[in-house]
Each structure stands twice: as C-alpha cells, then as structure tokens.
C-alpha cells in the first residue's frame, strides 16, 4: 500500500504497524510504542531527518545486580557483536540493560521486513542475555 505523500513519517509508521496487525499508540512525548510478546517496544523516528531511518528500542529489559556491572558490559559487548541488527547496552545508570535495533529503509516493503526482523531479535534478547551470561560465567 502506498501512503499519501503528505503523511508524516509517524503517521506512515502507525499505518504500517496497524497493517501488520499491531496496535501502536503514541505516548506523551509523541513516541510510538506497542506491546510485542508482553514487551513494551518503542519506535523512535525523526520527522526532520531527510533519511528514512528508524530506531526500535526495547528499554530496561534486564536488571543488573550490584557488583555485576562489568559482567553485564561483557555480555552486552558479546551480544552486540554476535546478533544481527541489535545493539545491546548498559544504561547510563549501570542498573539496567536495554537494546536498540536501527536501520534505514527505502520503501514500505523494506520497512516491514526490517520491523519483522527487529521484533524477532527483540523477542529472544532476554533468553540470549541469560545464555551469554551462563557462557561467560562457566
């Protein structure tokens, strides 16, 4: 489906997500979010950016135990190296781990494809984090 040229990027993204069968909403900051596999996912898009670039954020999906910050950094580094599309990182507070999938898209088909790939990746992050933690501590 081709959307009218006068639609904003956020309106287009909302329409694409709805077309994919999701129920996206806007928060008070104007960010788009939805629930996917009981996870709240945020879609960050810059209206003033000329490029078609999207960031999909899965914030604070894992808590960091006190004294385990170094291990968490190592886990995030390994996951970011090994996972396609995802960046896994320790938040500025050093108390939680978040992830971001970022990509450029050229058309609606590419946008849908990249959203699907990103959601599949986000769907496995917690289990992959625990698996990587076990690998690094055994």
C-alpha positions in Angstrom: 0.0 0.0 0.0 1.4 3.4 -0.9 0.6 6.2 1.6 -0.2 9.8 0.7 2.9 11.9 0.3 1.6 14.4 2.8 1.6 11.9 5.7 4.2 12.4 8.3 6.7 9.6 9.0 5.0 8.8 12.3 1.6 8.6 10.6 3.1 6.3 7.9 4.8 4.1 10.6 1.5 3.9 12.6 -0.3 2.8 9.4 2.4 0.2 8.6 2.2 -1.2 12.1 -1.5 -1.4 12.0 -1.4 -3.0 8.6 1.0 -5.6 10.1 -1.7 -6.4 12.7 -0.3 -4.5 15.7 -2.0 -1.8 17.9 0.6 1.0 18.2 -0.1 4.1 20.4 1.6 7.4 21.0 2.9 8.4 24.4 3.0 11.9 25.9 6.4 12.6 24.2 5.0 11.7 20.8 6.9 8.4 20.6 5.2 5.4 19.1 5.0 2.3 21.3 3.3 -1.1 21.3 3.3 -4.4 23.2 5.0 -7.3 21.5 5.2 -10.7 23.3 4.4 -8.9 26.6 7.3 -6.5 26.0 6.8 -2.7 25.5 8.7 -1.6 22.4 9.3 2.0 21.3 9.7 3.3 17.8 11.8 6.4 17.5 11.6 8.4 14.3 12.9 11.8 13.5 10.4 13.8 11.4 13.0 16.4 10.4 15.6 13.8 9.3 15.7 13.5 5.5 16.7 9.9 5.6 14.2 7.1 6.3 15.8 5.8 9.5 14.1 4.0 12.3 15.2 3.1 15.8 13.3 0.4 17.7 14.0 0.4 21.4 13.5 -2.3 24.0 14.3 -0.4 27.2 15.4 -1.8 30.5 14.8 -5.5 29.7 17.2 -6.8 32.3 18.2 -5.6 35.7 21.9 -5.6 36.7 22.9 -7.0 40.1 25.1 -4.7 42.2 28.7 -5.7 41.6 27.9 -7.4 38.3 28.3 -4.3 36.1 31.5 -5.5 34.4 29.9 -8.8 33.6 26.9 -7.1 32.1 29.1 -4.9 29.9 30.9 -8.1 28.7 27.6 -9.7 28.0 26.3 -6.7 26.1 29.5 -6.5 24.1 29.3 -10.2 23.1 25.6 -9.9 22.2 26.1 -6.8 20.1 29.0 -8.5 18.2 27.0 -11.7 17.5 23.4 -10.5 17.0 22.4 -9.0 13.7 20.7 -5.7 13.8 20.7 -5.2 17.6 22.8 -3.1 19.8 22.7 -4.2 23.4 24.0 -1.8 26.1 24.1 -0.9 29.7 22.1 2.2 30.5 23.8 5.3 32.0 22.7 4.3 35.5 24.5 0.9 35.2 21.4 -0.7 36.7 19.6 -2.0 33.6 20.3 -3.3 30.1 18.5 -2.0 27.0 18.6 -2.7 23.3 18.1 -0.8 20.1 17.6 -2.0 16.5 18.3 0.7 14.0 18.1 0.6 10.2 17.5 2.7 7.1 14.6 1.7 4.8 13.9 2.7 1.2 10.2 1.8 0.9 7.3 0.3 2.8 8.3 -3.3 1.9 11.8 -2.8 3.3 10.3 -1.1 6.4 8.0 -4.1 7.1 10.8 -6.6 6.6 13.2 -4.7 8.9 10.5 -4.3 11.6 9.8 -8.1 11.4 13.5 -8.9 11.8 13.9 -6.4 14.6 10.9 -7.8 16.5 12.2 -11.4 16.1 15.5 -10.3 17.5 13.9 -8.4 20.4 11.8 -11.5 21.1 15.0 -13.5 22.0 17.0 -10.9 23.9 16.3 -11.9 27.4 17.0 -15.6 26.8 20.1 -14.7 24.8 21.3 -12.5 27.6 20.9 -15.3 30.1 22.6 -17.8 27.8 25.5 -15.5 27.2 25.8 -14.8 30.9 26.0 -18.6 31.5 28.7 -19.0 28.8 30.8 -16.2 30.4 30.5 -17.4 33.9 31.0 -21.2 33.4 
